[in-house]
Amino acid sequence: MSSLAPADYAVITGFFVVMAAIGIYFRKRMLNVKIFFGGGKEVPWWLAGISFYMCSFSALAFVMYSALA
């Protein structure tokens, strides 16, 4: 079993640093849960519908195809 190279650790650390920086930058815009999940009521209905469909389709596909295999 091989271990991770230093470059792998650098990429993983960099990823988490970038994700934390994005979270810190946008934390002031998220005033409550409705804004977080509802997009501040600025998302068009058709885009929200496509997002919901693709999210449920993806979850269903992972469960169904693994059961079929």
C-alpha positions as CSV (number, residue, x, y, z in Angstrom):
1,M,0.0,0.0,0.0
2,S,1.6,3.2,-1.1
3,S,1.3,6.5,0.8
4,L,0.4,9.9,-0.6
5,A,3.1,12.0,-2.1
6,P,3.8,15.5,-0.8
7,A,2.1,17.0,-3.9
8,D,-1.1,15.1,-3.0
9,Y,-1.1,16.6,0.5
10,A,-0.5,20.0,-1.0
11,V,-3.5,19.6,-3.3
12,I,-5.8,18.4,-0.5
13,T,-4.7,21.2,1.8
14,G,-5.1,23.7,-1.0
15,F,-8.6,22.5,-1.7
16,F,-9.7,22.8,1.9
17,V,-8.1,26.3,2.2
18,V,-9.9,27.5,-0.9
19,M,-13.2,26.0,0.3
20,A,-12.8,27.7,3.8
21,A,-11.9,31.0,2.1
22,I,-15.1,30.9,0.0
23,G,-17.2,30.1,3.0
24,I,-15.7,32.9,5.0
25,Y,-16.2,35.3,2.1
26,F,-19.9,34.5,1.6
27,R,-20.9,34.0,5.2
28,K,-22.1,37.6,5.5
29,R,-24.6,37.1,2.7
30,M,-26.3,34.1,4.3
31,L,-28.6,35.8,6.9
32,N,-30.9,32.8,7.4
33,V,-31.7,29.3,6.1
34,K,-34.3,30.6,3.6
35,I,-31.7,32.6,1.8
36,F,-29.3,29.7,1.7
37,F,-31.7,27.1,0.3
38,G,-34.0,29.4,-1.6
39,G,-31.4,31.5,-3.3
40,G,-32.8,34.7,-1.8
41,K,-35.9,34.3,-4.1
42,E,-33.8,35.4,-7.0
43,V,-33.7,32.0,-8.8
44,P,-36.2,31.7,-11.7
45,W,-38.8,28.9,-11.3
46,W,-37.6,27.0,-14.3
47,L,-34.0,26.9,-13.1
48,A,-35.1,25.8,-9.6
49,G,-37.2,23.0,-11.3
50,I,-34.3,21.8,-13.4
51,S,-32.0,21.8,-10.4
52,F,-34.5,19.8,-8.3
53,Y,-35.1,17.3,-11.2
54,M,-31.4,16.8,-11.8
55,C,-30.6,16.4,-8.1
56,S,-33.3,13.8,-7.6
57,F,-32.4,12.0,-10.9
58,S,-28.8,11.8,-9.9
59,A,-29.6,10.4,-6.4
60,L,-32.0,7.9,-7.9
61,A,-29.6,6.8,-10.6
62,F,-26.8,6.1,-8.0
63,V,-29.2,3.9,-5.9
64,M,-30.8,2.1,-8.8
65,Y,-27.7,1.3,-10.9
66,S,-25.8,0.0,-7.9
67,A,-28.7,-2.3,-7.0
68,L,-28.9,-3.5,-10.6
69,A,-25.2,-4.3,-10.7
